[in-house]
Amino acid sequence: MHTEIPLINILWTGGWDSTYRVLHLSRMNVILQPHYIICDNRRSIKFELEAINKITDDILNDTRTQCVFKTTIITHEKDIPPDEEIANAFRSIRQSVLIGPQYDYLSRYAKTVGNLEIGIEKGGLAEDMMNKFGKLTYVENNGLSYWELDKSASSAALFKVFGYFRFPIYTLSKLNMKAEAEKLRVMDIMEKTWFCHFPHSGLPCGCCFPCKFTIEDGLDYRLPKQALRRYSVEKKFGKHKLYQLIKRFRRKLLNY
């Protein structure tokens, strides 16, 4: 009996979480279609796309790759159709949980694609949001496994924003992914991922949210000493108004 090869659409930023899933899927008999969204506010676009290009070459040249790896579809956020229902639902959620503004346009994009995988990992605001407004259900389908929102047990707003996604790594931490990547012998590729939103001299800043998550999730070795010092200073003085003023000035003037 002929079995159709599943097509997997996945958001890929070139970061740790989404790259882990991309590498995991690359060892499977699937058609893998990555998607990257350009947002003008992100100062890390150049670094993320460089990581995607390097990792793509590694996957295509790896004899262990089993998937059909398609060229990454790159879409500008401005070209994603507006959706007032999603926008209203997003604003409703954000009144209670301060999730990132990217989930508005990512949800609108996911609606156009359908069943789009997103690399939301264990912990953080996303988990708080899910616990507060809904419930995830575990799914196994044709050798694939992921989590998806249970519509009957989730608020209308949550389902409107996140109902178009699949969550394949929702129960994994960064250290869990590192351990699995070591088993798959792909850590050399994982080390090429990018995470910082405000790079300084081509290196992670230590102060943006992705840098903080990377440090606090046990991967602090990936940041230079200067970035770790900035993190420590922010941890100590981050709530002080003077420090906040200095940080805003620094980002405006020095871009980190």
C-alpha angles and dihedrals in degrees: 000000000000113000118200114233108242119243113223118198112197136177107235122189098168087251131130100264101044092040091054089056093045091053092046091052092045088071092057134080095255139115104247118205115182122199127201124191120207116214117183092218093064112093091190098067094109092051094045093051091047089053091048092051094048093046092045089056090049092051094047092049096045112104088209092064111113103169129090098248112206127201112270113261108228117201130178115232089231090062095057110104115251119247118191094194092056091044092052092046091049092052090049092054093044091058088069104026120031097224119169120279090237091078090072096062094031089057091049089051093047089054090061092048105036127215092025115178115230127191101234107151135198118295135013132075094322092061090046089052094049092048092048100045109021155350134258124221124209115235132192114192128167093334093315125110131195144136126255135180118273102228094200092054099040133079117259091243094052093048092047091056102034104023093095093060138084118212109210099168100034095124096044128094123209089258090051088054091047091054092049092046089054090053090050089047093233100118090112087062094042089056088063092064121111128219113159119105096195108038118190118207088345093305134102114276100217093220107075122089096258090050091050092048091049092052096042093046091059103264098105090130087077093069127075121245093256091056092049089051091052089050091052092049092049091047089055101039104018095113094051114104093222092055091048090052092049091048093051090049091048093051092047094047104030101022096234 
